Structures are given as C-alpha cells and as structure tokens.
Amino acid sequence: MKYLSTRGEAPPIEFEDVLLSGLAPDGGLYLPEAWPQFDAGTLAGFSALPYHEVAARVIAPFAAPGIDEATLAGIASEAYAGFEHPAVAPLVQLDTNSWLLELFHGPTLAFKDYALQLVGRLFDHVLAKRGEKVTVVAATSGDTGSAAIEACRGRAGMEIFVLHPRGRVSEVQRRQMTTVDAANVHNIAVEGTFDDCQALVKAMFGDVRFRAECRLTAVNSINWARIAAQAVYYVTAGVALGAPRRPVAFSVPTGNFGNVFAAYVARCMGLTVDQLIVATNRNDILARFLETGAMEIGDVVPTISPSMDIQVSSNFERLLYDYVRRDPAAVRRAMERFRQSGRMTVAAVTMAGMRGLFAAGRRDDDETRRTVAEVFERSRVMLDPHTAVGYGVGQAQRRDPGIPLIALATAHPAKFPDAVEAATGTRPNLPARLESLMTLPERVETFANDAAPIMAFVRDRIGLRGAA
Ligand SMILES: *Cc1c(COP(=O)(O)O)cnc(C)c1O
C-alpha cells in the first residue's frame, strides 16, 4: 500500500516510512491511496475471532508489503496480551439498543492504549529491521504521557522523554508516568504550564541539529498507524452486533478527530455504519462546523473532560480530503485559509455529503455531570466525563432507534475520580492491578522552563545508555 499526502506535494511512500515520519514534508497528513475492502462474509467471520486476530486481519492490507500478516499477528498478540478483559474491547448494554464499548482495559485505562500498545511494537520492529534508534519526545497535560510511556517502555530502539507541568497533573496521572521502572523512560517535570511544555518540545524539534543528532520523533495522534489500529474495535463491535447484516451507529467523544476518523475508515472498508456522532464538550469547533458549514477557531476553555479541550482537530484534514474527492489543491486552499484567518468554509455539496453520515452535538460540564449521575442511578454503571459527553450527545442525535447505538467509553471512571464522585456521590476505585501505583517509588527530574538544560539532559541520557 502506498500513502499519499492530503496536500499532494510530497512523494508517495510506504507504510513503514509513514509509521516513522508523522507529518508529510508538504505539511499534509498521509492516507492510503485506496481503502482496502472486506466483503460481507469475511467481515461476519470476524465475529468468531479473538481481538488480536481481527487486528492483524484489519491492519494487514495497510501494512503490506513491508510487514506481512503473520508478523502483524505476532505483534498484535503481544500488544493485547496484557489487557485486562478477555474480549479486550467488550460491549456492555446500557439501554434499549444502546451499548457501551469499553476501551479502558489497557495499561493506562484509556482508549489510546489500543493504538499505542501496537504502534510502540511496530516502531520497534521496523527500527530493529533497519538497525536504527529514535528518541521520542512528548509534552502531556496528564493523560497521553502515560499511554506513550507504556508503549515505549523497555523497547530497544527507543528512548522516551515526557515533559509534564510540575504540580499540574493529578497524582494518579503523575504516578502512572513516574513509577514506570524502565531505563529508556525519562520523566521531566517542568516549572511551568502545559503550554510551556509544548513550547519546549517545539523548540527541540525546531533545533535542526539537535533533532537530527537525537533522531527525534513523535507518536502523536496524526500517526496513520494509530488510526489503522483504532479501526479494529469499530469492526469487532460492529460485527458483534450483527454488522454487516444490519447497520450500526457510533457516538464518539472527540478532540483531535483521530478516533472518529477511524470509524470512518472501518466504514470505508465495508462495515455497515449508518451514523457517526461527533460529541464535543464546550470546545465545540467540530459541532459548530457540522451545524454551520464554517470551521472557526475559538479559545480553549478547560472542562471536566480535559482530553477533548482542543480547538484545532488535526485529523479532520483527512476527512476533508476524502469528501473533496481527494483533490489535494482544494485541501491546500482550505487549510491555507484556515491558517491565515482561523476560518474556513466548505462547499454546500461537500457539507451535504458529510451530514449524510455525521451528526454532532455538545455538552457542557453541568450536563455532563447530570449524564454521569443519571446513568449511575439507572444502571449502576459509572461513566467517566469523556464517555458521558459521548453517551449524552449520542442519545440526543441518534436518528433511528432501531439501529444499535454504540457509545465509546474512552476512559475508566477512576481516571477522573473527582468529577465522577461529584456527580454520583461514590468514588470510583482504581482496578486492583493499579493499586500498587500509590506506593511505588517515582523517577522524575525537575527543570526550569528553559530548553537548553533539558536538551543537555536528553543528550546526556542518550549517550549514557549502553555505557551503564
Ligand atoms: C484522546 C481522548 C479523546 C479524544 O480522542 P481524539 O482521537 O483526539 O478525538 C477522548 N477521550 C479520552 C479519554 C481521550 O484520552
């Protein structure tokens, strides 16, 4: 499979290069040149397979010819072996024809594990084959850092440095990062804000010599391999509820548009998806876009669903590319206008196409707490705030009650215990396997908000490895 840039001005490349490279050199995002297809019989047959085997089957056409299906099967089997639930991504019925897809059974209790546990191993596989090493650098406001660390821990080809704002992440979030006992994992607490951490990471990537010397890379949510890995649970959930014989609908709590785009990918591959509901909190650029046809940037406001506190949803560019019939000049024009003015519009015919599949809605914090409380009262199921946004918007926007609606549970309620306790009066417990978190020793270095000493530290740690 060859990959094209949405901006059309970068040469097509293979999966392994897409995996390691992130953004295309023309500023676009990579997409496969065609959507692989599964016929109805093949898809229906997936309902009898364990999760990791479906993963290998779904991802194989994207990874060919560089990585074959047998290799993928081995990698996937390892990636999901540590997940807590035997089904990996189980469905729980909440209501009449209404289901929760639990995506919090991985090591850090959030859905990002489902992609990152696989992608970390894919990186390692490709790097070993090439005899290369990379340095992963990331900034986190709390949630994504631990998933990236768990993906990279102990991998021979990777060193990982994660910057978090000191004192501004929850104790559980901090300990999920700092108690990881692996020599290639380095936590940096910065005296500053999350924005300062992001600026420091940007400065490191912006220093051309440092970037090349350390072979800096990112495992962020625009990475194509993450999207491909996420398409898997849409397929397993859909076929479990009768697809492709009957259609299903999904409601997805959305920030960067990576997760809901993976649902679109599953549909392009043959899954019968009737409706995709994009659920946002007060940071509602996507909901406003689907209502008005204008994508208009606003200020980011903090909410109780912080992983969706985003104004620019990078992965939306991939959807736009497909809906303008893969015309890269149209994407370039739209993105250039958006960059210059913070606003872009799409043609009425394109909007009509998108609205045929996508619906959207928003929930503020009070509404979200009410949803958490209501569901708990009714069914004793605890939703984390992100999941509650998705469930609430999903119920409001579903257009056909005869079609199963699958709401994605993107985080375990115990990841956001304060918000859940405030809504239900009951504090969610951490799963037993995470109880030791609160007593394990922590490893973290504290730095001032200054790039030079942090870069010196990175150099030093990379050099030291192997000598120790
Ligand atoms: C990252 C995240 C989201 C948003 O997912 P996107 O792919 O960025 O749209 C939603 N919920 C939780 C818990 C997350 O960690």
The ligand as an SDF file (V2000), in Angstrom:
LIG
                    3D

 15 15  0  0  0  0  0  0  0  0999 V2000
   -7.6990   11.4770   23.4610 C   0  0  0  0  0  0  0  0  0  0  0  0
   -9.0190   11.2950   24.1230 C   0  0  0  0  0  0  0  0  0  0  0  0
  -10.2340   11.6610   23.4770 C   0  0  0  0  0  0  0  0  0  0  0  0
  -10.2650   12.3410   22.1230 C   0  0  0  0  0  0  0  0  0  0  0  0
   -9.8990   11.4930   21.0730 O   0  0  0  0  0  0  0  0  0  0  0  0
   -9.4650   12.0750   19.6420 P   0  0  0  0  0  0  0  0  0  0  0  0
   -8.9560   10.9160   18.8860 O   0  0  0  0  0  0  0  0  0  0  0  0
   -8.4060   13.1150   19.9210 O   0  0  0  0  0  0  0  0  0  0  0  0
  -10.6920   12.6950   19.0300 O   0  0  0  0  0  0  0  0  0  0  0  0
  -11.4260   11.3650   24.1320 C   0  0  0  0  0  0  0  0  0  0  0  0
  -11.4450   10.7980   25.3680 N   0  0  0  0  0  0  0  0  0  0  0  0
  -10.3130   10.4580   26.0180 C   0  0  0  0  0  0  0  0  0  0  0  0
  -10.4090    9.8390   27.3680 C   0  0  0  0  0  0  0  0  0  0  0  0
   -9.0700   10.6900   25.4220 C   0  0  0  0  0  0  0  0  0  0  0  0
   -7.9470   10.3460   26.0950 O   0  0  0  0  0  0  0  0  0  0  0  0
  1  2  1  0
  2  3  1  0
  2 14  2  0
  3  4  1  0
  3 10  2  0
  4  5  1  0
  5  6  1  0
  6  7  2  0
  6  8  1  0
  6  9  1  0
 10 11  1  0
 11 12  2  0
 12 13  1  0
 12 14  1  0
 14 15  1  0
M  END
$$$$
